[in-house]
Amino acid sequence: MSEKAPTASAASSPPWRRIAVAVLALLLLNGMLSFSTWWPTPGIVPDKRLAPEFVGLWLLLLAAVAWRGALSSRTLSALALAYLLLVLGRYLDVTAPSLFGREVNLYWDGAQIPRFLWVTAQDFPWWLSTGVVAVVLLLLWGLHRLLRWAIAVTAEHAVPHALRARWAWLATAAATVLVAANYAGVRETWPVVSKPVIPTYVRQADLLLTSLSAQRLGQVLPPSTTLQAALAAPPGKALGALDGRDVYLIFMESYGAVTYDNPRAAAGLAQARRRFADDIAAGGRQVVSAFISSPTYGGASDLAHLSVLSGLDLSNPMRHDLLLTTERPTLSTLFRANGYRVFGLYPALWWEWPERAFYGFDEFLASRELDYRGPPLGYWKIPDQFALARFEQLHPRGADAPPRFVFFPTITCHFPFSPVPPYQPDWQRVLGDKPFDAAELARAESEQVAWLNMFPDYLRMVEYTLRWLGGFLRQAEARETVFILLGDHQPTANISGEGSSWDVPVHIVARDPALLKRFTELGFHAGLNPPRKSLGGMHELTALVLRAFAEPRAPATLIAAQTATMTTPAAMPINSDGTLK
């Protein structure tokens, strides 16, 4: 015999009070699955639309009460738990597009969010982190109890009346038709019916099941023909145009097309870009630029990283996850086959990252290897300027060292874009225990995250990125280097706006005008301000780069002569805004 939920006598309270409590419970249950995001924050606001899963619960309660009568306490608890999962799904479903510009992805975010929380917790004492966890658990428990109460009231007071009232049957039928039409994609229902949650869970379940099936994943991942063709080329041909130059592939975190598209951002960064162009020229280099489309938005940077390294379209995260289980070639494979030493520079990583085995780095440097002894700044502690300076210190480029391919995903310009580290013009000092002046450090450490208005801090962070990159490019180098600088994705949607493009800038910086001319023939434009047109997906950038780096090329003596005329800024055929004359 099942345990029955305790019920109050119908005569113990006036009818109007029972009606009011029942209406409150119904509104609460519907509101828990129909709220909207309070853009651009993680908060939520009520929504008056009808929640499809609430209608489903109502139909389930009608059937259960008609069949069994009062529901048991155990049944009420189970229903409340299932409804709580739907509420959490609704929250993720409405906040993820607002904050990250993309739908939630349990396979991807399920691994990344705990890591992000763990890194964040390192900055707080254990008792505070424990307290936060306890509060979250208490809130979840309280929400479960609230939902259980609302379901019990609905089942006890609203459902029995609805089973007897003809108008309630008509209202139920109308709501069911609206929900069915909404599930079928009828747009006319959108103003009155909120987005359902269950399809999100269905999509996530399909994602997880596919990721666990080698057969299904094998149908998703195409062959990496671009790199396979380059590896099949005769020795020295695939990268012949580099003539042994070092290559630094630097992903600029959250550096998106919004820095050009948004008039406020473009104006705010105009001076920083002019200074960056001057730095490039002062280092005896030129720059060509373009836009490409990232496979991700607001996060999941690995999708962008591996799209370039593999030459595969990884806009589908399942392709990325499958790729990690294979032995497919990457740019690391190609450069190593052509005599290069391959480095992975990852200052963001404080944890073990076994997936790096796929990337095939000869040497991997994470935060532990960099041994930063300066003051920790922000969520990621190590400023990008230090990371690059420390790498050069640990691996000096001597004349007898093999050419190098360096893969460097930066991290400082990451959500939440504060605090902004000071730039240190003395690149030797940045390696010490006290890299910054006391006043500058105090300013940075006093900054608080502007959760409701991140735009100004984002612009300052991009300016910082252009500043330290420009400072590095000004320095003399032991060997000639080709730099590929590109954004990994647009910043979060509270910066770039919902529905904005997924494009990011890419800059090729080099001394060799003949090499840069190859890029302009492929669609790049001189300077830092290219026409606002994407050249394709990020995986297609791989093909463009390999075409520019491959033989045939101009005779080495001619290239050497062209390079020799560009050793000082005065000899550079470049305008003040970074465009070629």
N, C-alpha and C positions, 0 to 999 in steps of 0.2 A: 504494500500500500504506500503510495507516494506521499511525501511530506507536503502539506498544503501551506501556501503562504498565508500569514496572518492577515485577516481582513477586518475592517471596522464595520460595525453594524450600520446598515443604511439609515437607521433611525437615529444614529448618534450625532448627526450634524444636519443642518438645514439643507434642503435640495439645492438652493442657489450656491451654497458653499461647495457642495460636491461637484456641481457643474463648473464652477470657477476653477477648482483644482484640476478637474479633468481637462478643461481647455488649456490651462497652464502647462500640464504635462504634454499635451499634444503639440503645443507651440514649441516647447523645449525640445522634444524629440525631432521635430521637423527642422528647427533652427540649428541643431547640432550637425546636420548634414547639408545645410544650404547656405552657410556663411560664406563671405567673400574675404579676400585679403585686404588689409589696410595698407595699400601701396604707398610708399616703397618700404614698408616695415614688415617684420615677421608677425605683426598683429593681425587681428581679424575684425570684421564688422558684420552685423546681422544682415541677412538677405531675406526678403519676403517671398521668394519663390518656393515652389513645392519641391521637396527632396524626393527623388525616385525611390531610394531605399526606405524612406519613412513610409511610403505607400506600400512597399513590400512588407514591412513589419506590420502595418495595419491589417493587410490581408492575412498574414500569418496568424495574428492574434484573433481575428474573426473566426478563422477555421479552427484554431486550437480551443477557444472558449466554447464554440458551438459543439465541438466534439467531446472535450474533456471537462468543461466547466472551469473552475478556478485552477490557475496554474500553480505548480509546486514552487517552493522556494529555490530548489536547484535549477528548475527551468528558467526562472526569472534571472538568476545569476548568469546562466549560460547565455541567455539572450542579451543581457547587458554587456557581457564581455565581447560578444560578436559585434554589437553596436558600437562599442568603444573602439574596436579595430577599424570599423568603418569611419568613425569620427577622426581617428588619427590619419587614415588614408585620405580623407577629405582635406585635412589640414596640409598634408604634404602636397596634395594635388593642386591646391590653390596658391600655396606660398612658393613652391619651387619655380614655376614659370615667372612669378613676379621678381624673385630675388636672383635667379640664375638664368632666366630666359629659356629654360628647357623643362621638359617634364621630369618628374622624379624617376630615378632608375635604381631599383632596389639592388640589382646586381652590382652596380657601380657605387652608388652612394652608401650602400650597406657596408662597404669596406672603407670608404673614404671618411664618412662622418665620424665613426669612432676614432680614427686616427687624428682628425682635426680636433675633436674634443680632448683627446689625450694630450696633444701638444699644448692646447690651451690650458689644461689643468696643471701643467708643469709650472706655470707662473703664479699659482696660488698655493697657500698652505693646505696641508692635508685635511685639516678640520673644515676649511671652507669648501673644498671639493666634495667632502663627505656630506656636508650640510646641503649642498646643491642637489646631490643625488637623492638625499632623503626627501627634500622638498618635492622633487619631480615625482618620486614614487608616491608620496602622499597625495599630490595632485591627481595622479592617475587613479589611485584608490578612491579618492573623493568623487572623481568624475564617474567612476564605475558605480558607486553607490547612488549618485544622483540619477544616472540612467536607469538603474534598477528600480528606483522609486517611481520614475516617470512611466516605465513600462508596466509596473504593478498597478498604478492608478489608472492607466489606460485600459488595462485588461479588466479591472474591477468595476470601473464606473462608466467608461465611454463605450466599450465594446458591447456589453449587454444591452444598452440602450440602442446602439446602432443595429443590433440584430433584430430589434423589434420595430424600428422606424423605417418607413418606406423612403423618406427623403434621404436618409443616411445611405441606403443602398444605391440610390441614384447618384449621390455625391461620390460614393466609392467607385461606381462604374465610370463616372466622368474622369476621376483622378487616374484610374487605371488606364483608360484610353490615352490620356495625355502622356503618361509615363511611357507607355508602349510606343507612341509616336516619337517621343524624345529619343528612346533607345534606337529607333529606326532611322534617326537622323533628320527628322522633320524640323527645320530651322524655325518654323513659326511657333514651336513650343518653347524655344529658348527663353523668351521674356518671362514665362510663367513657371518653367520647370528648370531647376538647377542641373548642372552637369552631374551625371551619375558617378558613383565611386567604384562600383563593382567592376566595370570595364577596365579601370586602372589596375586593379588586382589581377584581373584575367591577363592583361598584357604583361604584367610583371611575372606571373606564373609561367607564361609561355616563354619569356626571356630566360628564366631560370632553368626550365626544362630543356630548352634548346642548348643552353650552355653546357648542360650535362650529357648531351647526346653528340658523340663524335660524328655520327652519320648526318644528323641535322645540321651541325655546324659546318661540316664539309661542304654542304650545299650553299652556305652563306659566304664563305671566304673564297674570293677569286684568286687566280695565280698572279704573282708579282712579276709581270712580264718585263717591266722597265728595268729592274735590277738584274733580272736573269739575262737580259740581252747585254747589259753592260758587263756583267761578269763573263759572258761568252766572247767578248771582244779580245783581240790579241793583246798581249801584255803591253802596258804603257799607253794604250789607245783610249781607254774609257775616261781617263783623267789627264790626257796628254796636254790639254790647254793650260793646266795648272802649272806644269813645268816644275813640280816638286814644291810648290808653295804650300804653306800651312793653311788650313781651313778651320775657321771658328764658326760653328752654327749656334747662334745665341737666340733662344726663345725669350722674348720680352713679355713677362707675365702681364696679362690683362691689357695689353697694348692693342686696342681695337680701332676700327674705322670711326668710332665715335669721336676720336680726337681730331678728325677731319670733318665729319658730317655735322656735328653739333657746332653752331656758330659761336656759342660761348666757349666751348672747348678749343676750337680753332684759334680764336682770338687770344685766349688765355695762354696757349702754348706757342704762339707765333714767335715770341722772343726766344723761347727755349729752342725752337727749331732753327732759328737763325744762328744761335750760338753753336748748336750741334753741327750745322753746315760749316761754320768757321773752324770748329775743331777738326772736322774731317779734312778740310783744305790745309789746315796748319800741319797736319800729319803727312802731307804729301799724297793725299788720296782723293778719289772721286767717288760719287755715289749715284746709283740708279735705283729707282723704286717702282713698285707696283702694288696692287691689291690682290689678295687671294681669299678664298672662302674657307673658313675653319670648319672642321667637322664637329665642333662643340661650341658651347656658349656659356660663359660665366663660370666654368669649372671643368673638371675632368680633362685636365691638360694633357694627360697621357694619350688621349685620342689624337690630339694634334701632333704630339711628339712622334708617335709611331707612324702617323700618316706620312710624314716627311721621310722618316728613316726607312720605311718599307715601300713607299710608293703606292700604297693601297688606300682606298677610300674607307676610312674607319668611322664614318658618321653613324654607322650601326655599331653600338658598343659590343655586340656579340662577335663581330669580326675581330675587334681588338683582343677580346679574351681568347678567342680561338687562336689567333696569331701567336700569342704567348706560348701556346702548347706545341708549336711547330718549330722546324728548323729553317724557316724561310730566310732568305738573305735580306740584309739591310744595308744602308750606306756604310755602316761599320764594316760589314763583310767586304764591300767593294774597296773601301780605302785600305783596309788591311791587305787585301790581295794586290794592291798597287804600292806596297812598301810603307804605308803610313802606320803610325802608332795611334791608337784610338783611345781617347780619354772621355770619361763621363764625369761631369762636375755638377753635383746635386747638393747645394747647401741647405735645401729645405728638409732633407731626410734626417730624422733623428731616430728612426726605427729600422729594423731589419727589412730589407726589400729583396726577397729572393727572386722576384721577376726580372731583376737586372741581368740575370744569366742569359736571357734571350737577347738582350741588347748587344752583347759581345764586346764590351769594353775591355781593352787591355789593362787599363787602370781606372778604378772607380773611386771618386772622392766625395764623401758625404760630410755632414757636419763634424762627425767624430774625427775624420782625417784632417779636416781644415784647422781644428784646434783653435777656435776663436776665443780670445781672452779679453776682448773688449766688453763694454756694457751691452747686455742683450737689449735689442730694440724690437718691440712689436711681437706679434705672434710667432715669427719665424727666426727671431733673435739675431741672425747673422746678416749684416747688410751685403747686398750684392757686390758693392765695390770691394769690400774685403775679400769676398770669395774669389773674385778674379785675380786680385793682387796676390793672394795667398797661393793660388794655383801657379802663377808665374814664378813665385818664389820657390815652391816645392819642385817645380819642373822647369828649370831655366832652359832656354832654347839655345844650346850651344851649336857651334858649326857642325859638329860631328853627329849630332842627334838626328834621328830619322824625321821626316816631315810628320806633322801631327794633324789629326782631325779631332777637334774638341767639340763636344756636345754639352751645352751649358743652358739648362732651363733656369732662368732667374726666378726669384721668389718674392723680393721685397715689395713689389707693386702688386700685392695680392689683397683681396678682400680681407679686412675692412679698410685698407688704405691709410692706416694711421697706427703708430706715429711715423712721420717721415724722417729718415735718418739725415744727419748733416752730411754734406759732401766734403771730403777731405782732399784739398789740392795736393797735399804731400802724400804720395802713394806709399812711401816708406813708413810714414807715421801711422797710416791706417792699419799697419801690421802689428803695431805695439799694443800694450795694455791700456794706453790712454790715447785712443785715436782721435778724439774730438776735444775742442776747447770746452771748458766747463760751462760757459754760457749757452753754447749750442747744444750741448748734451742735456742741460737742464730744460731747455725749450722743448727738445724732442721727448724727453721723459715725462713732461707735464701734459702732453697732448692726450686728449681723451677721444675715443672713437665717437664720431658724429653719426650715430645710427640712423637718425632721421634725415640727414643731409650729407651724404658721403661725396658728393660731386666736387666740392673744393679740394678735399684731401686727395681725391683721385688725380686731379690735375697737378697738384703739387708732387704727387708720387711719380707721375709720368715725367714731370720736369726733372725730378731727381734722377730718374733712369737715363734720360737723355744727357744729363750733366755728367754722371760718372762714366757712361759709355764714351762721351766726347772727350773726357779727360784721358781715358785710356787710349783712344785713337790719336791723341796729340803726342803721345810718347814715342820715342825712338824704339824701333824693334830690331831684334837681332836677326830676324829673317822676315821676308815678305809674307804677308798674310792676306787671305781673302776672307772677309767677314760677311756672313749671311745673318742679318738681323730681322727677325719677324715676330709678330705677335702670336701668342698661342690661341687666344680667343678674345672676344669682346668682354668688357667688364660686366658685372652683374647688371640686371635690367634696371635696378634703381639708379644706375649711372647712364646707361645707353638708351633706356626706354624699352618698354615692351614692344615686340614686333619689329625691332630694328634688325638690320642685316647682320649676317655672321661673318662679314669681311674683316680682314686684318691687313695692316701694311706689311710690306717686306722691302728691305733695303739691302742692296749688294754694295759693299764698300771694298775698293781695291785700288792699287796703284796703276794697274795695267789698263790703259784705255782700250786696247784691242780686245781684251777679255770682256770689259764692260760693254763694248759695242756688240758683242755677241748677245748679251742680255737685251739690249735695246732692240735688236732685230727680232727678239722673241716676244716683244710687247712691253718691256720695261721702259721707263722714261727717266731722263736725266734729272737729278736733284731729289729733293725730299718730298715734293708735292706732285705726285703723278695724277693723271686723269682718273676720275672716280669710276673705274670700271674693273671688275674682277677678271683676272686671267684664268680663273677656274678654281677647282678645289685644291686643297693643300697637297693632296697626293699628286696632283698634276704639276705642282711646283718641283717635285722631285725630277720629273721628266725634263722640265725646262732647265734645271740646274745641270743635269747630266748632259744635255745637249750642248750647253755652253762650255762645259768642262772637257768635252771630248775632242779628239783630233778630227779633222785637220786644223791646224792653226798656222799663224804667221811664223816665219823663221825666228828662232830664239834670238838671233843677233839683232833683228829689227825690234823685237819686244824689249830687249835690254836697252837699246838706244832710246826707245820711247819712254821707258821707265826712268832712265838717267836724266831726262829733261824735266822730271817732276819731283825732284828731291826737296824743293823748297816751296812754300806757299806762293811766292812771287811767280814761280814758273808754272803754277797750276792753271790750266785753261778752265777756270771755274768762276762763276759769279758769286756774289756775297750771300745769295740765298741757297747756295749749294747746287745750282744748275750748271751744266756744262756750257761753255761758250761755243 
